[in-house]
Amino acid sequence: MSQLSMTQQEREEFLAALHVGVLAVDRPGGSSLVVPIWYRYTAGGVVEFNTGGASEKVRLLEQVGRASVCAQREDLPYAYVTVEGPVEINKTDRATRIDIATRYLGTDAGTAYVEANPDDDEIVVRLRPTRWRTMDFSKL
């Protein structure tokens, strides 16, 4: 293990903290789709994010069945956690949409965002981490 790697507890706490995630999904025969996402994670659980059911993300996730998510700290000392694993796709509910939106925008703005953007085909993606990659430059 590199001296800059995170312990299991450190990586789970980092991933659970507020970061904009970056989702990567393979495109068969082409470059990967890489897009920012809002997500939520609880230690020992799955990474969850919402998206429109007709999106390219969903089409590729259904096709490939797995993805990667990276969360990073962009200020010194730099750090990141990347997880890879299989995904499960389900219909989402209003409570999940509000919970993830308020995590990033606060209670009032998050709720207003969901109310202003009703989406009947919205789904929730759950990525179960099976592989972790970490780096924390504060350990130098």
C-alpha positions, 0 to 999 in steps of 0.5 A: 500500500502506498503511503498516500493511500487511504484506509477503508475508513478514510476513503469511505468518509471522503466519499461520503463528504460533499463532492461533485462526482465524475461518472465514467461509463464505457461506450462499446467500441468508443470513448467513455462517457464522462459526466459530473453527477450529484450523488450520495453515499453512506459508509459501507453502502452504495453510491446513488445518483439520479438521472433522466431515464432516457439519458445516454447515461442510462442507456449505456449503464443498462448496456454495460452494467457497471461504471466508475465514480471519482470524487476529488478535493481540488484544493491543497492537499489534493485527494481523490477516491475512485470506485468501480462496480456493478450498477442497479437501475430503478425508478426513483422517488421524490424523497430521493431526488430531494435528498440528493438535491438538498445535499448540494443546494441546501434545503430551500434551493434543493426542494425548489430545484426538484419542484421546478424540474419534475421528471416522471422518467427519473431513475436512481442508479446504485453503484456497488463499490467493488474496487477502490483507488485512493490518493491523499497528498496530506499524507506527505 
